[in-house]
């Protein structure tokens, strides 16, 4: 690593609570936009969702295994990065809330049916997003190896 790359790397890994408010919140907003963008890119939804054949109960879905895998990797990477730089509560808000919100909008946009199971599915996936984000953030924070950053500022 060169001498010029080291200050840049240090800037990217500085705890957010030690930075000025504008860069701190800009980083959080960029992270939330990245999480939302990853969700939209990996799991696009079709607002014209309709049964595959007339009378069928199953609707078409653009969700693929590759999309779910890519979304998982992207959200885990964001959770690890923000786990190193920020507090767990902020990491949860930045990484898990945008995809959960977009999923709610996606599920709620479909026409009503006799038996709606989307609230249960949304709750389960939101719990999965949140638990995965918090676990990844906590592991990344422990692997960081700088316990002095965990102390509150004086």
Secondary structure, 3 states (H helix, E strand, C coil): CCHHHHHHHHHHHCCHHHCCHHHHHHHHHHHHHHHHHHHHHHCCCCCCCCECCCCCCCECCCCCHHHHHHHHHHHHHHHHHHHHHCCHHHHHHHHHHHHHHHHHHHHHCCCCCCCCCHHHHHHHHHHHHHHHHHHHHHHHHHHCCCHHHHCCCC
